[in-house]
Amino acid sequence: MPQLPDDLDAVAVRRWCSLALEALGRERAEIDAINVYPIADGDTGTNLYLTVESAAAAVEAVFAAHETGATAPATADAVRAMAHGALIGARGNSGTILAQLLRGMAGVLADGGDAAHLRLALTSAADAARQAVAHPVEGTVLTVAAEAAQAARGEDPDLRTVVTAAYEGARAALARTPEQLAVLGRAGVVDAGGRGLVAVLGALVETVTGQAPVRGPRTASGNAAKTPVTVDGGSVVALPVGGTPVEGVTEGSLPAAGLPAGGLPAGGLPAAGLPGGGLSAEGPLDCPEDGGAGPAFEVIYLLEAGDEQLARLRTRLDALGDSLVVVGGDGLWHVHVHVDDAGAAVEAGVEAGRPYRIRITHFATESGHDVRVQAEPAQRAVVVVVPGDGLAGLCTEAGATTVIARPGEPPASGELVDAIRRAHAREVVLLPNDAALRHTAAAAAEQARTEGVRVALVPTRAAVQGIAALAVHEPDRGFDEDVVAMTAAAGATRYAELAVAERQSWTMAGICQAGDILGLIDGDVAVIGSDVPHTARTVLDRMLAAGGELVTLVLGEDVPDSLADALEEHVREGHLAVDTVVYRGGHQRAPLLIGVE
């Protein structure tokens, strides 16, 4: 049993993230199933899980950077990483609001993790989340957060007392949500986002006290009896038994607009009457309480913009649709809105700053409103992680489904699973292109296999290895044969990258100073130089000394074409039989990636 903390230091924050992820992993299917307000897309629990997964990964990265040190990271570093990870990985309405709650807490906990700071952090979090929502509605996660903060107020200096009071306050508020939001009362369920927050606070209780709290209620009447509803042969939805008959629902049917006003029939609904993916929804916090049909699209993106531009963006997006939530700060924002004109929502972001990681969901096809026959899945597809937009375009042209890993923002397993689903194939070859993504990719592959997809993970460690593997991919040959060929091509490709040293440190090539250009070959520092061109030439010479037939150069967005021309000329002069191919990688971490086959 871990030592119980006297305050929320970095180690406690790390454990909190881990326990919160475990809790949401256990409960996400049930959370998905109870959200009936107002759009049936059934992914609130999953969105919360993916948001916390990103937060936990960011905290782990901080600890990994301190592995060689004798002390743990500073608390401020851990809580800020948690908040940033949640921000860039936030999914859906509830995930976006949870990210703002964590950001609100981090702003206070960075100064201290004792009981007094935690009380203030809970209040700051609740206030920040409410301000982020354009039109708050009571009976949602906002109410649960506010009641948790209220319950934690007082003068008791004991941290355990504060976290327990916050948890109990949230749990009590959750039980009251059906009284505040009519659609929840009619369905006999509590707010799904609020239930997720209770799980996160429960993980905080376990972190501080060492004991997991009693789970919160699942419906207005507590732990009500449930009956499973089977969809596609699997029990995926649990709904109260003995509810009021649903108005307008006949055997084997369900209105496309979502859950009707009359509640749920005794014994649940027949499988034929459920939309694809189950009867549940993550709903916007400011839509009509009658649960009627809303805008057609959910638009989410990260945005780099100043405060002045953001104010205009809020006004424009609020006029375009509803469920507007904008969270973040310090020039980086996470934007979430429901609209009918998805293009206009993205254009508004372009006018405000630089939007990226744009995600557009059409409710009619993904939420289950409009049950349609999906196209027959392809036999085979390739999913590849790439470090920039340029390579994403290249791989897309080659027929692959791409996931962009931006600097400091590695994709979570949920993003890889989503990409595998988007590929819509019976067989998928997954190319992570980063040694640090090995475990993340393995988890995604395992999840996809449980969904009936045959997935092979080729452990590529760099983008140039992924390019080599994709070049030999042939979907018409046998799966095993194709995987072997792609693995062999990747394995035959040595890889290197140039990086800028951030501080003085020991390397395998000697001591580097801040600002030095480092040449890493197969992951290890092999060259220390003063400028990019000279270091690149030295790296190429060392790599080609062992032989090679093809050099691949991937240039970052700020690297001039003249560098590629100079390196091509350098290769021709010293290695007549070696060809060179150049790609533009776009906004990527390294100014130059090199591959030698």
N, C-alpha and C positions, 0 to 999 in steps of 0.2 A: 504494500500500500504506500503510495507516494506521501511525502511529508506534507502536512496541511499548511497552507501559506497563512501568514499573518496579514499580508496585503497582496494585492494583485500585481506581482512582479512579472517579469518576462516569462519565467517558467510556468507560472500559473496561467498566464494568457495563452501560452502554447497548449497547456492541458485543456483549458476551456474550449479552445477551437476544436481540439481532437474529440472531446466528449460531445460537443454540440453536433459535430459531423456524424458521430455514431448515433446520437439520438434521432437526428433527422433521417438517417439511413433506415432506422427501425420504423419510423412513423410516417415516412413520406407517402407510402401507398394509401394509408388511411387519410392523411391530410389531402392528398389529391382527390380522394373519394368524397369528402364532405363539403367541398366548395361548390355552392349552388348559386353564387351571386356574382355577376348575372350571366356569364358566358360559359358554356360548357366546353372548356378546353382541358380540364383535368390535370393541371401540372403545377399547382401551387407548391406541394410538398417537394416535387422534383426541383423546381426553381429555387426554393430555399436551400435545398441540399447543395445544389451547384454553386450557389452564392457563398455558402460557408466553406465549401471545398476550396474555392479560390482564395478565401481569406486564410484558411489553414495552410494552404500551400505557400502563401506569401510569408507567413510567420516561420514556416519551416525553412524557407530560403534565408531568412535572417539568421536563424540558428546555424545553418550550414556554413554561412560566411564566418561564423565564430568558432568553427570546429577546432581550429588550431590554438585558440586562446584558452586561458585558464578560467575565464569568467563567462557568465551568460551574457547575452545582449542586454542593453539598457531597456527598461520598461517602455520608455518612449518609442524606441525603435520597434519593439514588438507590437504595440497597440497601433502605431501608425501603419505598419505593414499589414496588420489585420484589416484596418479600415480601407487601405488602398486596394488590397486584394479583393475585398468584398465589392468595392466600387467597380473595378474593371471586370469582375466576373459576375456582376449582378444579373439575374435573369428574372424576367416577368415583373409584374407590379409588386408583389410581395418581396421578391428578392431585392428590388431597387430600394424599397422602403427599409428593409433590414440593413442594407448597406449604409443608409443614412443614419439609422439608429447606432450602428457600430462606429460610424464616423463621429457622431455626437459624443459618444462615450470616450472615444480615443482622445478627443481634444482636451478632456479633463484628466483622464487617467495618465496621460503623458506627464502630468505634473505630480502624480502621486496615486497610489492604489489603496489607501486606507479607507475606512468606513465613510469618513466625511467626503472624500473625493468621489467615492462610488455613488453616494446619494446625489451629489451634484451632477455626476456623469449620467445617471438615469434620467434626471430632469432635463439636462441638456439634450440627451438623445431624443426624448419624447417631443420636445419643442422643435428640434431640427427636422424631425420626420414630418411633423404636422405642417411646418412651413414649406416643406418640399412638395406637398400635394396641393394642386391648384384649388380643389374644392373638397375639403375633408368631409367624411361622413362618419357619424358615430356608429358603434357596433362593429368596428373593424380593428385591425392591428394597431391603428393609432390610439384607439380607446384603451386597448390592453396595455400599451406602452405607458400611456399617461397614468393609468391606475397603478401600475407597478411602481412608477416613480413616486406617486403620492403615498403609497403604502410604506415605502422605504424611508420616508422623512422622519426626523426625530434627532435625538442627541446621543443615542447609544453608540459607544465607540467600538463595539464588537462587529467585525466584518461579517461574521456568520449570521448575526441577527439581521443585518441589512439585506443580505442576499436572500435569506429565507423570507423576510417580509415582502421583498419585491416579487419573489416567485408566487407567494400566496396571494398577493394583491392582483397579479396578472391572472392567476388561475380563477379567482373570483370574478374578475372582469370578463374573462372569457365565457364563463357560465352565463353571464347576463347579456351577451351579445345578441341572442335571439329575441330578447325583449326590445332591443334598440333598432334592429334591422328586420323589417317584416318578412323579407324573403327567407331569412334564416329561421325565423319562428315557424313559418309554414312548412319548411322542410324538416324541422326538428333537428337542426345541426348548429354547431357554433361556427364562428368565423375561422376559416382555414388558415389565413395569415396569422391571426391571433394565436391559434393553436401552435403554429410553428414557433412563434416568439416564446410561448410558454416552454416549449422544448429547449430552446436556447438558454433561457433563464434557469431551467432545471439543470442543465449542464454546468452552469455557473455555481449553483448550489452544491452540486457534487464535487466540483473543483475545490471549493472552500471548506466544505464540511466533511468530505470523504464519503458521503452517503447519497445515493440517488433518491430524489424525492418521489412521492407518489405522483403518478401521471395525472394530468388534468382531465377534466370531463370531455367526452367526445360529442355530446349533444346537450340540448338545453336541460334535459332531465338527468344529466350525469352519464354514467356508463350504461346507456340503454341497450337492450337486447338488439342484436343485429341479425340480419339474414343476408347471405351472400347473393350477389347477382352475377351470373356467369356470362362472360363474353368471350367468344372464340375459344371455348373450352377451358378458360381459366377464371377462377373466382377473383375478380379485380375490384369490385365495389361493395362496400358494406353500408347498408342503409337501415334506418329504424324499422322495426316490425310493427304492424298495426297502425300505420299512419292513415291519414285521411285519403280517400280515393282521389286520384288525379283527374281534374276536370279536363275533358277532351281527349283522354288517352284510352284507346281501345286495344284489344289484344294485338300485340306485336307492333305497336306504333308509338311514336313520340314526336310531338311537334318540333319542327326544325329550330324554332327560336330558342330552345333550351327548356329548362324545368318549368312546367306550368304552375299557375298560382295555387292550385288546389292541394299541393303537398304530394305525398307518395302513397301508393297503394299498399295494403297489407301484404306482407310476403315479398315486397320488392317488385321489380318489373321484369317481364320476360326478356330474354337476351336479345330477341329480334327487335325490341323497341329501344335499344340503347344506341347512341351514336358511337362511331368508332372511337376507341380509346377510353370508353367508360363514361358514366353519367356524373360529371363533376366539372368544376370550372374555377379558374382563378379570375376573379372579376375585378374590374376597375373600382377604385374606392369612391368614385364620384358619379357613377351612373345611376339612372333612375332605379328606385327601390322596387319597382314592379318586375325587375329582371327581364325587361323586354330586350329586343334585339338592338344592339348598338352599332358603332362603326364597324367597317369590314376588316380593318387591318390593325395589327399591333406593330408599332415601329419603335425600335430600340437602337440607340447608338451611343458610343463614347464621343465626346466633343471637346476639342481644345479651343477655348474661347475665353475672353475677358468678361468681367462682371457686367460691363455696359452692354456688350453684345448679347449677353444671356438674358437681360431684362427684356430686350426686344423680342428675343426668341420665345420666351414664355408667353408674351402677349400674342404672338402670331400662332403658336401651336394651340393655345387655349381657344382661339377662334376657329381652328381647323377641326378640333375633335374634343374628346374628353379623356378622363383617366390620366391627365398630365402630371407626371412626377419628374422633377429635375433635382438630382442630388450631386454632391461633390463640392468642389472648391479649389482654390489655388490654380485656376486655369484648366482643370480637368473635370468634366461633368459627365454624368450618366443620364441620358434623356430617354424617357418612356412616355408614349402617348398612343391613344387609340384614335384612328382617323379613317375616313373613307378615301382620302387622296394621299396614299403613301408617298408618292413622288413629291408632293408639296411639302410634306413633313421633312423629307430628306433635304430638299432644296433650302428650306428654312435653316437647317443646320449648316449647309454650305455657306449661306450668306452670313451666318454668325461666326463661323470659324472653320475648323477642320474636323468633320465627322469621320469616324472609322468604326470598324467592327459593327457595321450596319446589319441589323436583323429585322426582317419584315415577315410577319406571320399573317396569313390570310385565314381569318377565323372560319370562313365557310368551308375550307378544305382541311384545316388542321385541328379545329376545335370540336368537330363532330356535329356542327349544325346541319350541314348538308351532306348526307351520307351518299357517297358516290363510289363507284367501282374504280379502284386504283389500277393504274397501268401494270401490266405484268412486269415483275422485277427482271432486270438484266441478269445475265448469267454471272458476270464478273465485273468488278470495278476496283479502282485503286484510290485510296485515300492518302493524301500526302500533306505533311505539315511543312510550311514554307516560311522563311524569315521575312518576306517582304512582298509587296503588291506585284512587283515585276515578275518574280518567279511564280506567283499565283496565276498570273495570266498565261505564262508559258505552260504550266502544268495543266491548266484548264483546257488550253488548246489541244493538249495531248490526250484529253479525255478523262483526266483525274478530277476527283473532288478534293478541294483544298481547304486547309485550315491555316490561317495566318498567325504566326507567333511573333508578335511585335516585341521590340526591346523591353525587357523587364516584365513581359506579360505572357508567360508560357500558357498554353491552353490547358484547361482542366480535362479530366477524363470525360466529363459530360459533354464537352464540345466535340471530342473525338467520336463519342457515341452518336451524337447528332449528325456528324458528318457521314458516319457509316450508314445511318438511316437515310440521309439525303441521297447517298449513292444508289440506294434502292436496288441492291443486287443480292443474289443468293450467295456469292463468294466475293470476299473483299480482301485485298492485300493492303496492309497498313504500313506506311513509311513514316516513322516519327522524326527522322532526320536530326536527332539530338539525343546524346547519351543520357542527358538529365531527364528526358521524357520516357525512359524505358519502362519504369513502373507505371506511369500514367497510361501509356499506350497499352500495356499488358492488362490493366484493369478495364480499359475501354473494350479491348478485344474480348475479354471474358464476359463482360456485360452483353455485348452484341451476340455472342454465342448462345447465351441463354434466350435470346430472342429469335433463334433459329438461323442466324447468319453464320456461314463458314468463314472464319477470319484467320488469316495468316499474318503474323507480325514479322516483318523483315527488320532487324535491328540496325537500321541506318543511323549513323551518328552525325551526319552533316548533310546539308542540302545538296552538295555536289554528288554525294553517294545516292541520294534519292533521284537526282536527274539521271544518273547512270542506270539505276534500276528501272526507271520509267521508260528509258530508251529501248530496253530489250523486252518490255512487256508485250505479250501477245495473247489477247483474250481468247483466241480460237484454239489454243493448245490446252492440254490437260492442266488442271489447277496446280497439282504438285510440281509438274515440269516447269510451269511458268514461275512459281515461287522460287524454285531452285535456280533458274536462270537469273532472276532479279537479284537474288541473294548473292550469287557469284559475281554479278556485275558490280554490285555495291561493295563487296569485299575486295574487289580488284582495284578499287579507286581509293588512292591515298588522298587525304584532305588536309587543308591548311586554312588559316584565317589570320588576318591582321587585326590587332586590337591596340588601343591606347592605354598605357599603364595609368591607373588612377592614383597610385601611391608607391613609395619605395617598398620593395619586397624582394625576397630571395626567389630565384627561379632556377630551373635546370640549366639555363644558359648564363647564370650569374646574377648579380644584383641589378635590378632595374630601378629607374627613378620615375617619379610622376611625370607624365607627358611623353615618355619613351614609346616608340612603336614596337610592339611585340609581334613576332612571327610564330604562331603556334602550328606545329605539324603533328597531326594525329592526336591533338588535344594537349600536347606538352609544349612549353615555350622552348623554341630551338634557336631563335635569333632575337637579338635586342638591337634595334636601330634607332636612328634619329629622325628619319623621314619615311614616308610610305613607299615611294618608288625604289629607293635603295634596298629597303627591307624586303619588298616584294621580289626583287630580282634575286636576292640572296636565298630566299625561301624556295623559289623556283629552281635554282641551281642545285640546292640540296635534294630536292624531291626528284629531279630528273637525273641525278647522279645514279640512282638505282634503276633507271630505265623508265620508259613510258612512250605511249603512242599519241595520246590526246591530252591537252591541257584545257581545263574549263576555268574561266574567270567570271566571277559574279561581282559586279561593281555596285557599291552603295550609291544612294541618290546624290551625294555630294562629291563623288569622285569623278573627275573630268574624263572624257573619252580619250584624251591624249595619253593618260596612263595606260589604258588598254592597248593603244597603238604602240607605245614604247615597249610594253611587256611582250606583245606579239613579235615585234622586231627582235627583242632579246632572245626569245625562244628560237626564232628562225636562224639567227646567227650562230647559236651554240648547239642546236639540235635539229638538223635538217629534216629528219624523218618524223618530226613531231608536229601535229596540227594543233591549232588553237581555236577555241570557240568562246565567244564573249556574250554574256547576258547582263541585262540591267536588273538588279535585284530590288530597286526602290528603297523604301525606308526600312533598313535592316540594321542590326546591331553592329556588325563588322563592316569597315569600309571596303574590304575585299575578301572574297572567298576564293579558294583555289582548289581545283581537283586535278589529279594526274592519274590517268588510266594506262 
